[in-house]
Amino acid sequence: MILARKSISKKQISLILADLVILAVVPFITLYVYFLIKVGFGFRFQYLRFEHFYYFSNLLIFIVVFYVMDLHNFKKNFITKREVFNILLAICFAWVVSIFFFYITGNPPLGRGISLIYLTSLFVLIVCCRLIYSKLAVAGRYAKKAIIVGAGKGGEAVAGLIKANPQLNLDIVCLLEIDRQKEGNRVCDVTVVCQGNSFIESVSKYEPDLIILAMRRSRYEKMINDLIHCSQQGIEIQDITSIYEEIAGKIPLKYVSDLWILFSHMHQHKFYFKRVKRLVDFASSSVLLIISSPIIGLTALAIRLDSVGPIFYRQNRVGKDGKEFDLIKFRSMVKDAEEESGPVWVGERDQRITRVGRIIRLLRIDELPQLFNVLKGQMSFVGPRPERPEFVNNFLGRNSNGKEVIPYYAERLTVKPGVTGWAQVMFPYAASFEESKEKLEYDLYYIKNMSFLLDVAIILKTIRVVLFGYGAK
């Protein structure tokens, strides 16, 4: 069953709790095995001095690294060589961070023998935990039965999305359709069933846990009483937009309406949240500028040596409420790259990008000077990517049919743009009109679900992008 809209799901929490239990127990297993080998069965734990600070610090370091390395992504199938290697990599990386922390706090870690037992035990238990989870999920042990109402393009899209995410544990029983000509058809390997005279009777025949509405709003408005009855019987009702929001982390434009925007509570963020967010932005950007100053210095030197032109690049961007400001970035292209062409999309192998530029764009280092924009209050640390006025005017314009070029694009101008954001970590740089539309779908998700917890998740995902290049382009 699709969960209520939250930044972290119950399945993800269960994985985190399982890791916490393993991380809490493994040190004792390690010590017992080590001293059992050394002194035999006469060893007692009370002979050891227990350091609470380092014990819990080590636990916290591993949990944060595991999250950054995507080990708590409940949608993954961990029964692959790649994921097992990722677990090994995460454990080794967390161990290096933990050793570094112990040294700088004046408490060198234990010897190689204990370290080997600790890492081996941790790896085996974490892998076993993930394998059990994946086996149960794939086997459908806890699968919930779902009916998709509508076998058109919307129904096909939802069925395909659910089929592509087996870790959701959703079993699609059928696609319910009123068009008798579609009876018996197969959509994404799911049978289309014709609805009888009564919608309630048709649904009760399959006893679903979830009903997904994947048809025109005008149709299910006519069956509102039947849907209310199903809801009263404990069946969860979701529309196609909510399903996409939960599974894909975005809000599909093709299924959004003015009424949905009106009732989505996208702009009802509490006053204290905005104020505290500004304080956090100011403090975090100040600290990061200090910490990253060596990287900023080395990058500036590399740009100077690599190509002719200024180190920093100022570009006009559109911020909150349509106010324009100068965005500061490291220059990643040749000097006067748009002097002849004007504002154009940056291609994947754009010849205008310099050698150093490709590296700093891949690692997102070119974004670091934007921290000065955050200090000024022009940007937030987390938010939609600020766009250029030329593109914004184009997106907000209307086509020959009188419709907006990109519907609801103005919604992303209701919040401050960010150095990083949900769209940035979920999707690479937008290099075309269609990609900008898809990034807007992620931006709408962020605006609707803004919270400190979501901001923390985005920052952790950004660290993953910087360290491993995931999502960069």
C-alpha positions in Angstrom: 0.0 0.0 0.0 1.3 3.4 -0.8 2.3 5.3 2.3 1.3 8.7 3.4 3.5 11.4 1.9 6.6 11.6 4.0 10.2 12.4 3.3 11.3 9.0 4.8 9.1 5.9 4.4 8.5 3.2 7.0 10.4 0.7 4.9 13.4 3.1 4.9 13.1 3.5 8.7 13.1 -0.3 9.1 16.4 -0.6 7.1 17.9 2.2 9.2 16.8 0.5 12.5 18.1 -2.8 11.3 21.5 -1.2 10.6 21.5 0.5 14.0 20.9 -2.9 15.7 23.8 -4.5 13.7 26.1 -1.6 14.3 25.3 -1.6 18.1 25.9 -5.4 18.4 28.9 -5.9 16.1 31.5 -4.2 18.4 30.7 -6.7 21.2 30.8 -9.6 18.8 34.2 -8.4 17.6 35.7 -8.1 21.0 34.3 -11.5 22.1 35.7 -13.3 19.1 39.0 -11.5 19.3 39.6 -12.2 23.0 38.2 -15.7 22.6 41.0 -16.3 20.1 43.6 -14.6 22.4 42.7 -15.9 25.9 40.1 -18.5 25.4 36.7 -18.9 27.2 38.0 -17.1 30.3 37.4 -13.7 28.9 34.7 -11.4 30.5 33.4 -8.1 29.1 33.6 -6.4 32.5 37.4 -6.5 32.0 37.1 -3.8 29.3 36.6 -0.1 29.6 33.6 1.1 27.6 33.9 4.5 25.9 30.4 5.7 25.3 31.4 8.8 23.2 33.4 6.8 20.7 30.9 3.9 20.6 28.0 6.2 19.6 30.2 8.4 17.4 31.2 5.4 15.4 27.6 4.3 15.1 26.5 7.7 13.9 29.3 7.9 11.3 28.4 4.6 9.8 24.7 5.4 9.6 25.3 8.7 7.8 27.7 7.1 5.4 25.3 4.3 4.7 22.5 6.8 3.9 24.8 8.8 1.7 25.9 5.6 -0.2 22.2 4.8 -0.8 22.1 1.7 1.4 18.7 2.8 2.8 17.0 3.0 -0.5 14.1 0.5 0.1 13.3 0.5 -3.7 16.6 -1.3 -4.5 17.0 -5.0 -5.1 20.1 -5.7 -3.1 20.5 -9.2 -4.6 23.1 -8.1 -7.2 26.9 -8.1 -7.3 26.9 -4.4 -7.8 24.9 -3.7 -4.6 27.0 -6.1 -2.6 30.1 -4.3 -3.8 28.4 -1.0 -2.9 27.9 -2.3 0.7 31.5 -3.2 0.9 32.6 0.2 -0.4 30.3 2.0 2.1 31.6 0.0 5.0 35.3 0.7 4.0 34.6 4.4 3.5 32.8 4.7 6.8 35.7 2.9 8.5 38.2 5.4 7.0 36.1 8.3 8.2 35.8 6.7 11.7 39.5 6.1 12.0 40.2 9.8 11.0 37.7 10.9 13.6 39.3 8.8 16.3 42.8 10.2 15.5 41.7 13.9 15.5 39.9 13.4 18.8 43.0 11.8 20.4 41.8 8.2 20.6 43.7 6.0 18.0 41.6 3.0 16.9 42.2 -0.6 17.9 44.7 -2.9 16.1 44.4 -4.6 12.7 43.2 -7.9 14.1 40.1 -6.3 15.8 39.5 -4.1 12.7 39.5 -7.2 10.4 37.0 -9.0 12.6 34.9 -5.9 13.0 34.7 -5.2 9.2 34.1 -8.8 8.3 31.3 -9.3 10.8 29.7 -6.0 9.8 29.9 -6.8 6.1 28.4 -10.3 6.5 25.5 -9.1 8.8 24.7 -6.1 6.6 24.6 -8.2 3.4 22.5 -10.9 5.1 20.1 -8.2 6.3 19.8 -6.8 2.8 19.4 -10.2 1.2 16.6 -11.2 3.5 14.8 -7.8 2.9 15.1 -8.2 -0.9 14.0 -11.9 -0.8 10.9 -11.0 1.2 10.1 -8.0 -1.1 10.6 -9.9 -4.4 8.6 -12.9 -3.1 5.7 -10.6 -2.4 5.4 -11.8 1.2 4.0 -8.5 2.2 2.5 -7.4 -1.1 -0.6 -5.3 -1.1 -3.3 -5.9 -3.7 -4.1 -2.9 -6.0 -6.7 -2.2 -8.7 -6.0 0.5 -11.3 -9.2 2.1 -12.5 -8.7 3.0 -16.2 -6.8 1.2 -18.9 -5.9 4.1 -21.0 -2.5 5.9 -21.2 -2.7 6.9 -17.6 -3.4 3.3 -16.4 -0.6 2.0 -18.6 1.8 4.6 -17.2 1.0 3.7 -13.6 1.1 0.0 -14.2 4.6 0.4 -15.8 5.8 2.5 -13.0 4.7 0.0 -10.4 6.2 -2.9 -12.4 9.5 -1.1 -12.6 9.6 -0.8 -8.8 9.1 -4.3 -7.4 10.4 -3.2 -3.9 7.1 -1.4 -3.4 5.4 -4.7 -2.8 2.3 -3.7 -4.8 0.5 -6.5 -6.7 -1.7 -5.1 -9.4 -4.7 -7.4 -9.6 -6.3 -5.9 -12.7 -7.1 -2.8 -14.6 -10.8 -1.9 -14.2 -12.3 -0.4 -17.4 -15.8 0.5 -18.5 -15.0 0.1 -22.2 -16.1 -3.5 -23.0 -13.9 -3.5 -26.1 -10.8 -3.6 -23.9 -12.0 -6.7 -21.9 -9.2 -9.3 -21.7 -6.5 -7.0 -23.1 -3.1 -7.1 -21.4 -1.4 -3.9 -20.2 2.1 -4.2 -18.8 1.3 -7.9 -18.3 -1.9 -7.1 -16.3 -5.3 -8.2 -17.4 -8.0 -5.5 -18.3 -11.3 -6.4 -16.7 -14.6 -4.8 -17.7 -16.6 -3.1 -14.9 -20.0 -4.5 -14.2 -23.2 -2.6 -13.5 -21.9 -1.7 -10.0 -18.4 -0.3 -9.3 -18.6 -1.4 -5.7 -19.4 -5.0 -6.6 -16.6 -5.1 -9.2 -14.1 -3.9 -6.6 -15.3 -6.1 -3.8 -14.8 -9.2 -6.0 -11.0 -8.7 -5.8 -10.8 -7.3 -2.2 -8.0 -4.8 -2.9 -6.0 -2.8 -0.4 -5.6 0.1 -2.8 -7.5 1.7 -5.6 -5.6 3.8 -8.1 -7.6 6.3 -10.1 -6.0 6.6 -13.6 -8.7 8.2 -15.7 -10.1 11.7 -16.4 -11.2 13.6 -13.3 -14.7 14.1 -14.8 -15.2 10.4 -14.7 -14.3 9.7 -11.0 -16.2 12.8 -9.9 -19.3 11.0 -11.1 -18.4 7.9 -8.9 -17.5 9.9 -5.8 -20.1 8.2 -3.7 -18.8 4.7 -4.6 -15.3 5.8 -3.8 -16.3 7.2 -0.4 -18.0 3.8 0.3 -14.8 2.0 -0.6 -12.8 4.3 1.6 -15.1 3.6 4.5 -14.4 -0.1 4.0 -10.7 0.5 4.7 -9.6 0.6 1.0 -7.0 3.3 0.3 -7.8 5.7 -2.6 -5.1 7.4 -4.6 -5.0 9.3 -7.8 -2.3 9.1 -10.5 -0.6 12.2 -9.3 -0.2 11.0 -5.7 1.1 7.6 -7.0 3.8 9.3 -9.1 4.6 11.6 -6.2 5.2 8.6 -3.9 7.0 6.3 -6.2 9.0 8.6 -8.5 9.5 11.6 -6.2 8.0 14.0 -8.8 4.7 15.4 -9.8 3.8 14.7 -13.4 2.7 17.8 -15.3 0.4 16.0 -17.6 -1.8 14.9 -14.7 -1.8 18.2 -12.8 -4.8 20.5 -12.9 -5.5 24.0 -11.5 -7.7 22.4 -8.8 -4.8 20.1 -7.8 -2.5 23.2 -7.4 -5.2 24.9 -5.3 -5.7 22.1 -2.9 -2.1 20.8 -2.7 -1.2 23.3 0.1 2.0 24.1 -1.8 2.3 27.6 -0.4 1.2 27.2 3.2 4.7 26.8 4.7 4.8 28.1 8.2 6.4 31.4 9.0 8.9 29.9 11.5 10.1 27.4 8.9 11.0 30.2 6.5 12.8 32.2 9.2 14.7 29.2 10.6 15.6 28.1 7.1 17.2 31.5 6.4 19.2 31.3 9.7 20.4 27.8 8.7 21.3 29.0 5.2 23.4 31.8 6.6 25.2 29.6 9.1 25.8 26.6 6.8 27.0 28.8 3.9 29.4 30.6 6.2 30.9 27.4 7.6 31.1 25.8 4.1 32.9 28.8 2.7 35.5 28.4 5.4 35.8 24.6 5.0 35.9 24.7 1.2 38.4 27.6 1.0 41.3 25.3 0.0 39.2 23.8 -2.8 38.1 27.2 -3.9 41.7 28.4 -4.0 43.0 25.3 -6.0 40.0 25.5 -8.4 40.7 29.2 -9.0 44.4 28.4 -9.8 43.5 25.5 -12.1 41.1 27.7 -14.1 43.7 30.5 -14.4 46.3 28.0 -15.7 43.9 26.1 -18.0 42.4 28.9 -20.1 42.2 32.6 -20.8 39.5 34.6 -19.0 38.2 35.5 -15.6 38.1 32.9 -12.8 34.5 33.7 -11.7 31.5 33.9 -14.0 28.6 36.2 -13.3 25.3 35.4 -14.9 21.8 37.0 -14.6 19.3 34.6 -13.0 15.7 34.7 -11.8 15.0 34.3 -8.1 12.0 34.3 -5.8 9.0 36.2 -7.1 10.8 36.8 -10.4 13.5 39.1 -9.0 16.7 38.9 -11.0 20.2 38.7 -9.4 23.8 38.0 -10.5 24.7 34.3 -9.9 28.4 33.7 -9.1 30.0 30.5 -10.5 33.4 29.3 -11.4 34.0 29.7 -15.1 33.8 26.3 -16.8 33.6 27.5 -20.4 35.9 29.4 -22.7 35.8 33.2 -22.5 32.8 34.8 -24.2 31.3 31.4 -24.9 27.9 32.9 -25.9 29.1 36.1 -27.6 27.9 34.9 -31.0 25.3 32.2 -30.2 23.5 34.0 -27.3 21.9 32.0 -24.5 21.8 28.3 -25.5 21.5 24.9 -23.8 24.8 23.3 -22.6 25.2 20.0 -24.4 26.7 16.8 -22.9 29.9 17.2 -25.0 29.8 20.9 -25.5 33.0 22.1 -27.1 32.8 25.4 -25.2 33.5 23.6 -21.9 37.2 23.7 -20.8 39.2 20.8 -19.5 39.0 22.0 -16.0 35.4 23.0 -16.6 34.4 19.4 -17.3 35.9 18.2 -14.0 34.4 20.9 -11.8 31.0 20.5 -13.5 31.1 16.7 -12.9 31.9 17.2 -9.2 29.6 20.3 -8.9 32.6 22.4 -7.7 31.6 25.1 -10.1 28.6 25.7 -7.8 30.6 26.6 -4.7 30.8 30.4 -5.3 27.0 30.4 -5.1 27.4 30.3 -1.3 28.0 34.0 -1.6 24.6 34.4 -3.1 23.2 32.4 -0.1 24.9 34.8 2.3 23.3 37.7 0.6 19.8 36.1 0.9 19.4 35.9 -2.9 19.4 32.1 -2.8 18.8 29.3 -0.3 21.1 26.4 0.4 18.3 24.0 -0.9 15.8 24.9 -3.5 15.0 24.8 -7.3 17.9 25.7 -9.6 17.9 29.4 -10.6 17.2 29.8 -14.3 18.2 32.4 -16.8 15.7 35.2 -17.6 15.7 34.3 -21.3 14.6 30.8 -20.6 12.1 31.8 -17.9 10.4 34.2 -20.2 10.2 31.5 -22.8 8.8 28.9 -20.4 6.2 31.4 -19.0 5.1 32.4 -22.5 2.1 31.0 -24.4 2.1 28.9 -27.6 -0.2 29.4 -30.6 -3.0 27.6 -28.8 -2.9 30.1 -25.9 -1.6 27.5 -23.4 1.5 28.0 -21.3 4.7 26.7 -22.8 5.5 24.8 -19.6 2.4 24.7 -17.4 2.8 25.8 -13.7 6.4 26.9 -14.3 5.6 30.0 -12.2 5.2 27.8 -9.1 9.0 27.3 -8.9 9.4 31.1 -8.5 7.4 31.1 -5.3 10.4 29.9 -3.3 14.1 30.9 -3.2 16.3 29.1 -5.7 19.0 26.8 -4.2 22.6 25.8 -4.6 21.4 22.2 -4.6 17.9 20.8 -4.7 15.7 17.8 -5.2 15.7 18.2 -9.0 19.5 18.6 -9.0 20.1 15.3 -7.1 17.4 13.3 -8.9 18.1 14.5 -12.5 21.2 15.7 -14.4 21.7 19.2 -15.8 18.8 20.1 -18.0 20.1 20.5 -21.6 16.8 20.8 -23.5 13.2 22.0 -23.3 11.9 18.5 -22.4 14.4 18.0 -19.7 13.5 21.3 -18.2 9.9 20.1 -18.0 10.9 17.0 -16.2 13.1 18.9 -13.8 10.1 21.1 -13.0 8.2 17.9 -11.9 10.9 17.3 -9.3 10.8 21.0 -8.3 7.0 20.8 -7.7 7.5 17.8 -5.5 10.1 19.7 -3.4 7.9 22.9 -3.1 4.9 20.7 -2.0 6.9 18.7 0.5 9.4 21.3 1.9 10.7 20.3 5.3 13.9 20.3 7.3 14.0 16.5 7.0 13.7 16.7 3.2 16.5 19.3 3.1 18.8 17.1 5.1 18.1 14.2 2.7 18.9 16.4 -0.3 22.2 17.6 1.3 23.2 14.0 1.9 22.3 13.0 -1.6 24.4 16.0 -2.8 27.4 14.7 -1.0 26.9 11.4 -2.9 26.8 13.4 -6.2 30.0 15.3 -5.3 31.9 12.2 -4.1 30.8 9.7 -6.8 29.5 11.9 -9.7 26.0 10.3 -9.5 23.5 12.4 -11.3 26.0 14.8 -12.7 26.4 15.5 -16.3 
